[in-house]
Amino acid sequence: MLNFRKPTSNDLELYFEWANDPQVRKQSYNSALIDLENHKKWFKAALNNDLLYMYIFENEYHEKVGQIRIQKQSLKEALIGISIASNHRGKGYAKEMLVLATNSFLKSNKDFLINAYIKESNINSKISFEKGGFQFKEMILFENINSFHYIKTARNED
């Protein structure tokens, strides 16, 4: 059973560690390492951005297991991103995180469509998004990389 909360300034180093995890960088569309100064600027701005919904997840032992970001991109569409701490991968947390975060977001943004773009090589994420209630839309070239495009709306949430 997971709980989630909004991150605080105290989570800056944790997000930095997660963002630079080798597997996270490999699956990201921008695989370059993130430097600390740029991360500090981004994180401070992110915490105060009303268009960005950030969720940090903890398990029943109060261990931080991962994060999800949902960024509004227009009046009706948002983009989702997820990462799970390396020591918590493979434990089935992704599905629950996706369901909890998207249900929370869609509860207050009922008419939104959430887009997920997943590299074709990232089969584990593809499966997690399907289990999390996302519907496959199409294969597309996203950021010049063959990608699965999944969507979720309030009409197809778990």
C-alpha positions as CSV (number, residue, x, y, z in Angstrom):
1,M,0.0,0.0,0.0
2,L,1.4,3.3,-1.1
3,N,0.8,6.8,0.1
4,F,1.7,9.9,-1.8
5,R,2.3,13.6,-1.0
6,K,3.6,16.7,-2.7
7,P,7.4,17.1,-2.6
8,T,8.9,19.8,-0.5
9,S,12.2,21.6,-0.7
10,N,13.6,18.9,1.6
11,D,13.2,16.4,-1.3
12,L,15.6,18.3,-3.7
13,E,18.6,15.9,-3.2
14,L,16.3,12.8,-3.5
15,Y,14.9,14.0,-6.8
16,F,18.5,14.8,-8.0
17,E,19.6,11.3,-7.1
18,W,16.6,9.7,-8.8
19,A,17.0,11.9,-11.9
20,N,20.6,10.9,-12.4
21,D,20.1,7.2,-11.8
22,P,21.6,5.4,-14.8
23,Q,18.4,3.5,-15.7
24,V,16.3,6.7,-15.5
25,R,18.8,8.5,-17.8
26,K,18.8,5.6,-20.2
27,Q,14.9,5.6,-20.5
28,S,14.6,9.4,-20.6
29,Y,14.3,11.2,-23.9
30,N,17.2,13.4,-22.7
31,S,19.8,11.0,-21.5
32,A,22.4,13.5,-20.4
33,L,23.3,13.7,-16.7
34,I,21.8,16.6,-14.9
35,D,24.1,19.0,-13.0
36,L,23.2,20.1,-9.5
37,E,22.9,23.8,-10.1
38,N,20.4,23.3,-13.0
39,H,18.5,20.8,-10.9
40,K,18.2,23.3,-8.0
41,K,16.8,25.9,-10.3
42,W,14.4,23.5,-11.9
43,F,13.2,22.0,-8.6
44,K,12.6,25.4,-7.0
45,A,10.6,26.5,-10.0
46,A,8.7,23.1,-10.2
47,L,7.5,23.4,-6.6
48,N,5.9,26.7,-7.4
49,N,4.5,25.8,-10.8
50,D,0.7,25.5,-10.8
51,L,0.8,23.6,-14.1
52,L,3.0,20.8,-12.7
53,Y,1.6,18.2,-10.4
54,M,4.3,16.3,-8.5
55,Y,3.7,13.2,-6.4
56,I,6.3,11.5,-4.2
57,F,5.4,7.9,-3.1
58,E,6.2,6.1,0.1
59,N,5.5,2.5,1.1
60,E,4.1,1.2,4.4
61,Y,7.6,1.4,5.9
62,H,7.9,5.1,5.0
63,E,10.5,4.3,2.3
64,K,10.4,6.7,-0.6
65,V,9.8,4.5,-3.7
66,G,9.4,6.9,-6.6
67,Q,7.8,9.9,-8.1
68,I,5.4,11.0,-10.8
69,R,5.1,14.3,-12.6
70,I,2.1,15.4,-14.5
71,Q,2.6,18.6,-16.5
72,K,-0.3,20.5,-18.0
73,Q,0.7,21.3,-21.6
74,S,-2.5,23.0,-22.8
75,L,-6.1,23.6,-21.6
76,K,-7.0,19.9,-22.0
77,E,-3.8,17.8,-22.2
78,A,-1.0,16.9,-19.8
79,L,2.2,14.8,-20.0
80,I,3.2,12.2,-17.4
81,G,6.6,11.0,-16.3
82,I,7.5,8.4,-13.7
83,S,10.6,7.1,-12.0
84,I,11.1,4.5,-9.3
85,A,14.0,4.2,-6.9
86,S,16.5,1.6,-8.1
87,N,16.0,-0.5,-4.9
88,H,12.2,-0.6,-5.4
89,R,12.0,-1.6,-9.0
90,G,10.3,-4.9,-9.9
91,K,8.1,-4.8,-6.8
92,G,4.9,-3.8,-8.7
93,Y,4.8,-0.2,-7.4
94,A,4.5,1.4,-10.9
95,K,0.9,0.4,-11.5
96,E,-0.3,1.6,-8.1
97,M,1.7,4.9,-8.4
98,L,0.2,5.5,-11.9
99,V,-3.4,4.8,-10.7
100,L,-3.1,6.9,-7.6
101,A,-1.4,9.9,-9.3
102,T,-3.7,9.9,-12.4
103,N,-6.9,9.5,-10.4
104,S,-5.8,12.4,-8.1
105,F,-5.0,14.6,-11.1
106,L,-8.1,13.7,-13.1
107,K,-10.4,14.2,-10.0
108,S,-9.6,17.9,-10.2
109,N,-9.0,18.1,-14.0
110,K,-11.9,16.0,-15.3
111,D,-11.7,17.0,-18.9
112,F,-8.0,16.4,-19.3
113,L,-6.2,13.8,-21.4
114,I,-2.9,12.5,-20.0
115,N,-0.3,11.6,-22.6
116,A,2.4,9.0,-21.9
117,Y,5.3,8.5,-24.3
118,I,7.4,5.4,-23.8
119,K,10.5,4.4,-25.7
120,E,9.8,1.3,-27.8
121,S,12.7,-0.5,-26.0
122,N,11.1,0.2,-22.5
123,I,8.8,-2.8,-22.3
124,N,8.5,-2.7,-18.5
125,S,7.1,0.8,-18.6
126,K,4.7,-0.1,-21.4
127,I,3.3,-3.0,-19.3
128,S,3.1,-0.7,-16.2
129,F,1.2,2.0,-18.0
130,E,-1.3,-0.6,-19.4
131,K,-1.8,-2.0,-15.9
132,G,-2.2,1.6,-14.7
133,G,-5.3,2.1,-16.9
134,F,-3.6,3.8,-19.9
135,Q,-4.9,3.0,-23.4
136,F,-2.6,2.4,-26.3
137,K,-3.1,5.1,-29.0
138,E,-0.4,4.7,-31.6
139,M,3.3,4.2,-32.3
140,I,4.9,7.5,-33.1
141,L,8.2,9.2,-33.5
142,F,8.5,11.2,-30.3
143,E,11.6,13.3,-29.9
144,N,13.0,11.4,-32.9
145,I,12.7,8.0,-31.0
146,N,10.2,5.3,-31.9
147,S,7.7,5.4,-29.0
148,F,4.5,4.0,-27.7
149,H,1.8,6.7,-27.2
150,Y,-0.6,5.9,-24.4
151,I,-3.5,8.1,-23.1
152,K,-5.6,8.2,-20.0
153,T,-8.7,10.2,-19.3
154,A,-11.3,10.3,-16.5
155,R,-13.4,8.0,-18.7
156,N,-10.8,5.2,-18.7
157,E,-9.4,5.5,-15.2
158,D,-9.3,2.4,-13.0
